[in-house]
Amino acid sequence: MSFYGLEPVADVSVGDWIAARISDFGSRVCDVVPTGFDAYARVLHPAQDEQGHPVTWTEACQRTGQTPHATMLWSSIAPTINEMRTTGRWPFRQTARSSTATWHGREPAEGNVPTSTLVALLDALDRFTPAGSDCYHAVWEGWSWLNAGPMRLQRRTLLGGLAAPAVAPSGALPQDLLAGPLFRLPGRDYLLFRGPLRAALSIGVQEPDGHEERQSPDLLWPADRTWCLGSEIDFDSTVIGGSNQLIEALLQAPGLEAWPVAATDDLTPNRGW
């Protein structure tokens, strides 16, 4: 288990400002990160083609004949042949689709920012974070690898997602830490840590076979509260609120596919049912 450079936060009231500015438990941008920022951006998690190469959503649109836009849904622009068969996940995002092409590669990761995308995000956010300042890293307490025991029921409750059993890897967190104070928001509870911005790259678990599973923070913000990043566990994109200058930097950052969004924009995974 790795949380290198991070220490648990006992006084979770440091996140009360977020709870006061989160609109509700839902699928809008303002349900994931707080209201009140000058601007917001949506960073899309890359997909993979048949050869395992990263593919942007805009590139996928070019292949499937769709038009990219800020609130597009992966299930609408790049349908798979059989989502249930290829991913083992209940196909709750099956929708009426106009595309005639089919996606044969892997879909974007949900609830976890791929490492290369996270590095590019942190590079951009670092410019707007005071040097030497700590950040708060919130990790959803329901991830199976956090919990000891042979089986954990993951609570994926947003928008009809079904709970699914998952085997907990070895090296789970001590139960006294899991039993400690949780940072609570509508519909989600989090373990809260404090440490440097780039410690976001250290969160994860290493299996006995050497395989490393990394997890990006579900929420991340600096001590001065000038921006906030949110990766909802059921979303294949990440949203950030901050100053106009920060959002423009994200939109121009190399290695990111980012779009400007409004706080009230709806990113419902199964929108269109």
SEVO-329292 format. One record per residue (C-alpha): residue number from 1; residue in one letter; x, y, z. Coordinates in nm, 2 decimals. Layout:
resi=NUM; resn=A; px=X; py=Y; pz=Z
...
This chain:
resi=1; resn=M; px=0.00; py=0.00; pz=0.00
resi=2; resn=S; px=0.15; py=0.33; pz=-0.10
resi=3; resn=F; px=0.06; py=0.68; pz=0.02
resi=4; resn=Y; px=0.42; py=0.80; pz=0.01
resi=5; resn=G; px=0.46; py=1.17; pz=0.12
resi=6; resn=L; px=0.10; py=1.19; pz=0.25
resi=7; resn=E; px=-0.02; py=1.19; pz=0.61
resi=8; resn=P; px=-0.38; py=1.13; pz=0.73
resi=9; resn=V; px=-0.58; py=1.43; pz=0.82
resi=10; resn=A; px=-0.76; py=1.40; pz=1.16
resi=11; resn=D; px=-0.95; py=1.73; pz=1.13
resi=12; resn=V; px=-1.16; py=1.67; pz=0.83
resi=13; resn=S; px=-1.34; py=2.00; pz=0.88
resi=14; resn=V; px=-1.07; py=2.15; pz=0.65
resi=15; resn=G; px=-1.31; py=2.03; pz=0.37
resi=16; resn=D; px=-1.62; py=2.19; pz=0.50
resi=17; resn=W; px=-1.58; py=2.47; pz=0.25
resi=18; resn=I; px=-1.64; py=2.21; pz=-0.03
resi=19; resn=A; px=-1.94; py=2.06; pz=0.14
resi=20; resn=A; px=-2.09; py=2.41; pz=0.16
resi=21; resn=R; px=-2.04; py=2.48; pz=-0.21
resi=22; resn=I; px=-2.13; py=2.14; pz=-0.36
resi=23; resn=S; px=-2.47; py=2.16; pz=-0.50
resi=24; resn=D; px=-2.59; py=1.80; pz=-0.45
resi=25; resn=F; px=-2.52; py=1.43; pz=-0.51
resi=26; resn=G; px=-2.55; py=1.42; pz=-0.89
resi=27; resn=S; px=-2.39; py=1.44; pz=-1.23
resi=28; resn=R; px=-2.34; py=1.81; pz=-1.29
resi=29; resn=V; px=-2.00; py=1.97; pz=-1.27
resi=30; resn=C; px=-2.11; py=2.16; pz=-0.95
resi=31; resn=D; px=-2.20; py=1.82; pz=-0.79
resi=32; resn=V; px=-1.84; py=1.71; pz=-0.82
resi=33; resn=V; px=-1.64; py=2.03; pz=-0.75
resi=34; resn=P; px=-1.75; py=2.34; pz=-0.56
resi=35; resn=T; px=-1.94; py=2.63; pz=-0.71
resi=36; resn=G; px=-1.79; py=2.98; pz=-0.69
resi=37; resn=F; px=-1.49; py=2.95; pz=-0.91
resi=38; resn=D; px=-1.43; py=3.18; pz=-1.20
resi=39; resn=A; px=-1.42; py=2.90; pz=-1.46
resi=40; resn=Y; px=-1.43; py=2.52; pz=-1.50
resi=41; resn=A; px=-1.26; py=2.27; pz=-1.73
resi=42; resn=R; px=-1.33; py=1.90; pz=-1.82
resi=43; resn=V; px=-1.03; py=1.68; pz=-1.88
resi=44; resn=L; px=-1.11; py=1.37; pz=-2.08
resi=45; resn=H; px=-0.94; py=1.04; pz=-1.99
resi=46; resn=P; px=-0.79; py=0.89; pz=-2.30
resi=47; resn=A; px=-0.91; py=0.57; pz=-2.45
resi=48; resn=Q; px=-0.70; py=0.30; pz=-2.62
resi=49; resn=D; px=-0.71; py=0.17; pz=-2.97
resi=50; resn=E; px=-0.69; py=-0.20; pz=-3.07
resi=51; resn=Q; px=-0.31; py=-0.19; pz=-3.03
resi=52; resn=G; px=-0.32; py=-0.03; pz=-2.69
resi=53; resn=H; px=-0.22; py=0.31; pz=-2.80
resi=54; resn=P; px=-0.38; py=0.61; pz=-2.63
resi=55; resn=V; px=-0.65; py=0.78; pz=-2.83
resi=56; resn=T; px=-0.82; py=1.12; pz=-2.76
resi=57; resn=W; px=-1.20; py=1.15; pz=-2.77
resi=58; resn=T; px=-1.16; py=1.39; pz=-3.07
resi=59; resn=E; px=-0.97; py=1.12; pz=-3.26
resi=60; resn=A; px=-1.23; py=0.87; pz=-3.17
resi=61; resn=C; px=-1.50; py=1.11; pz=-3.31
resi=62; resn=Q; px=-1.31; py=1.13; pz=-3.63
resi=63; resn=R; px=-1.31; py=0.75; pz=-3.66
resi=64; resn=T; px=-1.68; py=0.70; pz=-3.57
resi=65; resn=G; px=-1.82; py=1.00; pz=-3.76
resi=66; resn=Q; px=-1.93; py=1.20; pz=-3.45
resi=67; resn=T; px=-1.87; py=1.57; pz=-3.36
resi=68; resn=P; px=-1.67; py=1.64; pz=-3.05
resi=69; resn=H; px=-1.80; py=1.89; pz=-2.79
resi=70; resn=A; px=-1.75; py=1.98; pz=-2.43
resi=71; resn=T; px=-2.02; py=1.75; pz=-2.27
resi=72; resn=M; px=-1.99; py=1.46; pz=-2.51
resi=73; resn=L; px=-2.03; py=1.11; pz=-2.37
resi=74; resn=W; px=-1.81; py=0.82; pz=-2.47
resi=75; resn=S; px=-2.10; py=0.59; pz=-2.51
resi=76; resn=S; px=-2.24; py=0.82; pz=-2.77
resi=77; resn=I; px=-1.93; py=0.88; pz=-2.98
resi=78; resn=A; px=-1.77; py=0.54; pz=-2.97
resi=79; resn=P; px=-2.00; py=0.25; pz=-2.90
resi=80; resn=T; px=-1.85; py=-0.09; pz=-2.84
resi=81; resn=I; px=-1.97; py=-0.42; pz=-2.99
resi=82; resn=N; px=-2.08; py=-0.57; pz=-2.66
resi=83; resn=E; px=-2.00; py=-0.37; pz=-2.35
resi=84; resn=M; px=-2.10; py=-0.64; pz=-2.11
resi=85; resn=R; px=-1.90; py=-0.91; pz=-2.28
resi=86; resn=T; px=-1.58; py=-0.71; pz=-2.33
resi=87; resn=T; px=-1.56; py=-0.53; pz=-1.99
resi=88; resn=G; px=-1.76; py=-0.76; pz=-1.76
resi=89; resn=R; px=-1.95; py=-0.45; pz=-1.64
resi=90; resn=W; px=-2.33; py=-0.40; pz=-1.65
resi=91; resn=P; px=-2.39; py=-0.20; pz=-1.96
resi=92; resn=F; px=-2.58; py=0.08; pz=-1.79
resi=93; resn=R; px=-2.46; py=0.33; pz=-2.05
resi=94; resn=Q; px=-2.62; py=0.16; pz=-2.34
resi=95; resn=T; px=-2.81; py=0.44; pz=-2.53
resi=96; resn=A; px=-2.97; py=0.51; pz=-2.86
resi=97; resn=R; px=-2.67; py=0.59; pz=-3.08
resi=98; resn=S; px=-2.65; py=0.74; pz=-3.42
resi=99; resn=S; px=-2.30; py=0.63; pz=-3.50
resi=100; resn=T; px=-2.26; py=0.35; pz=-3.75
resi=101; resn=A; px=-1.90; py=0.27; pz=-3.65
resi=102; resn=T; px=-1.80; py=0.05; pz=-3.36
resi=103; resn=W; px=-1.51; py=0.10; pz=-3.12
resi=104; resn=H; px=-1.29; py=-0.21; pz=-3.09
resi=105; resn=G; px=-1.04; py=-0.07; pz=-2.84
resi=106; resn=R; px=-1.06; py=0.00; pz=-2.47
resi=107; resn=E; px=-1.28; py=0.26; pz=-2.32
resi=108; resn=P; px=-1.15; py=0.55; pz=-2.10
resi=109; resn=A; px=-1.09; py=0.47; pz=-1.74
resi=110; resn=E; px=-1.37; py=0.56; pz=-1.49
resi=111; resn=G; px=-1.29; py=0.72; pz=-1.16
resi=112; resn=N; px=-0.91; py=0.71; pz=-1.21
resi=113; resn=V; px=-0.69; py=0.95; pz=-1.41
resi=114; resn=P; px=-0.43; py=0.76; pz=-1.62
resi=115; resn=T; px=-0.08; py=0.84; pz=-1.50
resi=116; resn=S; px=0.03; py=1.03; pz=-1.81
resi=117; resn=T; px=-0.28; py=1.25; pz=-1.79
resi=118; resn=L; px=-0.23; py=1.30; pz=-1.42
resi=119; resn=V; px=0.13; py=1.41; pz=-1.47
resi=120; resn=A; px=0.02; py=1.66; pz=-1.73
resi=121; resn=L; px=-0.25; py=1.79; pz=-1.50
resi=122; resn=L; px=-0.02; py=1.83; pz=-1.20
resi=123; resn=D; px=0.24; py=2.01; pz=-1.42
resi=124; resn=A; px=-0.03; py=2.27; pz=-1.51
resi=125; resn=L; px=-0.17; py=2.29; pz=-1.16
resi=126; resn=D; px=0.17; py=2.33; pz=-1.01
resi=127; resn=R; px=0.20; py=2.68; pz=-1.17
resi=128; resn=F; px=-0.10; py=2.79; pz=-0.97
resi=129; resn=T; px=-0.01; py=2.63; pz=-0.64
resi=130; resn=P; px=0.22; py=2.82; pz=-0.39
resi=131; resn=A; px=0.57; py=2.67; pz=-0.37
resi=132; resn=G; px=0.60; py=2.44; pz=-0.07
resi=133; resn=S; px=0.23; py=2.45; pz=0.00
resi=134; resn=D; px=0.05; py=2.13; pz=0.10
resi=135; resn=C; px=-0.25; py=2.00; pz=-0.08
resi=136; resn=Y; px=-0.54; py=1.78; pz=0.04
resi=137; resn=H; px=-0.59; py=1.45; pz=-0.13
resi=138; resn=A; px=-0.92; py=1.27; pz=-0.08
resi=139; resn=V; px=-0.96; py=0.90; pz=-0.17
resi=140; resn=W; px=-1.30; py=0.74; pz=-0.18
resi=141; resn=E; px=-1.32; py=0.49; pz=0.11
resi=142; resn=G; px=-1.51; py=0.23; pz=-0.10
resi=143; resn=W; px=-1.22; py=0.13; pz=-0.33
resi=144; resn=S; px=-1.17; py=-0.24; pz=-0.28
resi=145; resn=W; px=-0.79; py=-0.22; pz=-0.25
resi=146; resn=L; px=-0.82; py=0.00; pz=0.06
resi=147; resn=N; px=-1.00; py=-0.27; pz=0.26
resi=148; resn=A; px=-0.88; py=-0.58; pz=0.43
resi=149; resn=G; px=-1.07; py=-0.91; pz=0.41
resi=150; resn=P; px=-1.14; py=-1.16; pz=0.13
resi=151; resn=M; px=-1.43; py=-0.97; pz=-0.02
resi=152; resn=R; px=-1.55; py=-0.61; pz=-0.05
resi=153; resn=L; px=-1.88; py=-0.49; pz=-0.19
resi=154; resn=Q; px=-1.80; py=-0.18; pz=-0.39
resi=155; resn=R; px=-2.07; py=0.08; pz=-0.36
resi=156; resn=R; px=-2.12; py=0.22; pz=-0.71
resi=157; resn=T; px=-2.46; py=0.39; pz=-0.64
resi=158; resn=L; px=-2.45; py=0.68; pz=-0.88
resi=159; resn=L; px=-2.71; py=0.68; pz=-1.15
resi=160; resn=G; px=-2.81; py=0.32; pz=-1.13
resi=161; resn=G; px=-2.46; py=0.17; pz=-1.13
resi=162; resn=L; px=-2.48; py=-0.18; pz=-0.97
resi=163; resn=A; px=-2.26; py=-0.28; pz=-0.68
resi=164; resn=A; px=-2.01; py=-0.56; pz=-0.77
resi=165; resn=P; px=-1.80; py=-0.78; pz=-0.55
resi=166; resn=A; px=-1.42; py=-0.73; pz=-0.57
resi=167; resn=V; px=-1.14; py=-0.92; pz=-0.41
resi=168; resn=A; px=-0.93; py=-0.70; pz=-0.18
resi=169; resn=P; px=-0.55; py=-0.71; pz=-0.26
resi=170; resn=S; px=-0.30; py=-0.78; pz=0.01
resi=171; resn=G; px=-0.15; py=-0.49; pz=0.20
resi=172; resn=A; px=-0.48; py=-0.31; pz=0.27
resi=173; resn=L; px=-0.49; py=-0.02; pz=0.50
resi=174; resn=P; px=-0.49; py=-0.08; pz=0.88
resi=175; resn=Q; px=-0.85; py=-0.09; pz=1.01
resi=176; resn=D; px=-0.78; py=0.18; pz=1.27
resi=177; resn=L; px=-0.71; py=0.42; pz=0.98
resi=178; resn=L; px=-1.03; py=0.31; pz=0.79
resi=179; resn=A; px=-1.22; py=0.35; pz=1.12
resi=180; resn=G; px=-1.10; py=0.71; pz=1.16
resi=181; resn=P; px=-1.28; py=1.03; pz=1.07
resi=182; resn=L; px=-1.41; py=1.04; pz=0.71
resi=183; resn=F; px=-1.45; py=1.35; pz=0.50
resi=184; resn=R; px=-1.82; py=1.34; pz=0.40
resi=185; resn=L; px=-1.99; py=1.48; pz=0.10
resi=186; resn=P; px=-2.34; py=1.40; pz=-0.04
resi=187; resn=G; px=-2.33; py=1.03; pz=-0.15
resi=188; resn=R; px=-1.96; py=0.98; pz=-0.09
resi=189; resn=D; px=-1.72; py=0.94; pz=0.20
resi=190; resn=Y; px=-1.34; py=0.99; pz=0.17
resi=191; resn=L; px=-1.02; py=0.92; pz=0.35
resi=192; resn=L; px=-0.84; py=1.25; pz=0.37
resi=193; resn=F; px=-0.46; py=1.30; pz=0.34
resi=194; resn=R; px=-0.23; py=1.60; pz=0.33
resi=195; resn=G; px=0.10; py=1.64; pz=0.14
resi=196; resn=P; px=0.27; py=1.78; pz=-0.16
resi=197; resn=L; px=0.08; py=1.82; pz=-0.49
resi=198; resn=R; px=0.28; py=1.55; pz=-0.67
resi=199; resn=A; px=0.22; py=1.30; pz=-0.39
resi=200; resn=A; px=-0.10; py=1.24; pz=-0.59
resi=201; resn=L; px=0.12; py=1.01; pz=-0.80
resi=202; resn=S; px=0.21; py=0.79; pz=-0.50
resi=203; resn=I; px=-0.14; py=0.66; pz=-0.42
resi=204; resn=G; px=-0.20; py=0.29; pz=-0.49
resi=205; resn=V; px=-0.12; py=-0.07; pz=-0.41
resi=206; resn=Q; px=0.15; py=-0.32; pz=-0.51
resi=207; resn=E; px=0.04; py=-0.68; pz=-0.55
resi=208; resn=P; px=0.26; py=-0.97; pz=-0.44
resi=209; resn=D; px=0.33; py=-1.04; pz=-0.81
resi=210; resn=G; px=0.48; py=-0.70; pz=-0.84
resi=211; resn=H; px=0.19; py=-0.55; pz=-1.04
resi=212; resn=E; px=0.13; py=-0.19; pz=-0.93
resi=213; resn=E; px=-0.22; py=-0.04; pz=-0.93
resi=214; resn=R; px=-0.23; py=0.34; pz=-0.90
resi=215; resn=Q; px=-0.53; py=0.55; pz=-0.80
resi=216; resn=S; px=-0.55; py=0.92; pz=-0.86
resi=217; resn=P; px=-0.71; py=1.13; pz=-0.58
resi=218; resn=D; px=-1.09; py=1.16; pz=-0.61
resi=219; resn=L; px=-1.07; py=1.51; pz=-0.48
resi=220; resn=L; px=-0.76; py=1.73; pz=-0.47
resi=221; resn=W; px=-0.72; py=2.10; pz=-0.37
resi=222; resn=P; px=-0.45; py=2.33; pz=-0.23
resi=223; resn=A; px=-0.45; py=2.47; pz=0.12
resi=224; resn=D; px=-0.53; py=2.82; pz=-0.02
resi=225; resn=R; px=-0.85; py=2.67; pz=-0.19
resi=226; resn=T; px=-0.77; py=2.85; pz=-0.52
resi=227; resn=W; px=-0.87; py=2.55; pz=-0.73
resi=228; resn=C; px=-1.03; py=2.21; pz=-0.68
resi=229; resn=L; px=-1.01; py=1.89; pz=-0.89
resi=230; resn=G; px=-1.27; py=1.62; pz=-0.88
resi=231; resn=S; px=-1.28; py=1.27; pz=-1.04
resi=232; resn=E; px=-1.62; py=1.12; pz=-0.97
resi=233; resn=I; px=-1.59; py=0.74; pz=-0.94
resi=234; resn=D; px=-1.84; py=0.67; pz=-1.22
resi=235; resn=F; px=-1.70; py=0.93; pz=-1.47
resi=236; resn=D; px=-1.45; py=0.89; pz=-1.74
resi=237; resn=S; px=-1.34; py=1.25; pz=-1.72
resi=238; resn=T; px=-1.21; py=1.49; pz=-1.45
resi=239; resn=V; px=-1.34; py=1.84; pz=-1.37
resi=240; resn=I; px=-1.14; py=2.13; pz=-1.23
resi=241; resn=G; px=-1.26; py=2.47; pz=-1.10
resi=242; resn=G; px=-1.03; py=2.76; pz=-1.06
resi=243; resn=S; px=-0.93; py=3.10; pz=-1.19
resi=244; resn=N; px=-0.97; py=3.20; pz=-1.55
resi=245; resn=Q; px=-0.59; py=3.19; pz=-1.59
resi=246; resn=L; px=-0.57; py=2.84; pz=-1.45
resi=247; resn=I; px=-0.85; py=2.70; pz=-1.67
resi=248; resn=E; px=-0.69; py=2.86; pz=-1.98
resi=249; resn=A; px=-0.36; py=2.70; pz=-1.89
resi=250; resn=L; px=-0.54; py=2.36; pz=-1.87
resi=251; resn=L; px=-0.70; py=2.41; pz=-2.20
resi=252; resn=Q; px=-0.36; py=2.48; pz=-2.36
resi=253; resn=A; px=-0.16; py=2.22; pz=-2.17
resi=254; resn=P; px=0.02; py=1.96; pz=-2.38
resi=255; resn=G; px=-0.08; py=1.61; pz=-2.30
resi=256; resn=L; px=-0.44; py=1.70; pz=-2.20
resi=257; resn=E; px=-0.76; py=1.69; pz=-2.39
resi=258; resn=A; px=-0.96; py=1.96; pz=-2.20
resi=259; resn=W; px=-1.27; py=2.15; pz=-2.27
resi=260; resn=P; px=-1.43; py=2.45; pz=-2.10
resi=261; resn=V; px=-1.75; py=2.37; pz=-1.92
resi=262; resn=A; px=-2.00; py=2.55; pz=-1.70
resi=263; resn=A; px=-2.07; py=2.46; pz=-1.34
resi=264; resn=T; px=-2.42; py=2.35; pz=-1.43
resi=265; resn=D; px=-2.32; py=2.13; pz=-1.72
resi=266; resn=D; px=-2.46; py=1.77; pz=-1.69
resi=267; resn=L; px=-2.21; py=1.49; pz=-1.74
resi=268; resn=T; px=-2.45; py=1.20; pz=-1.66
resi=269; resn=P; px=-2.29; py=0.88; pz=-1.78
resi=270; resn=N; px=-2.63; py=0.74; pz=-1.91
resi=271; resn=R; px=-2.77; py=1.07; pz=-2.03
resi=272; resn=G; px=-3.00; py=1.00; pz=-2.33
resi=273; resn=W; px=-3.19; py=0.70; pz=-2.19
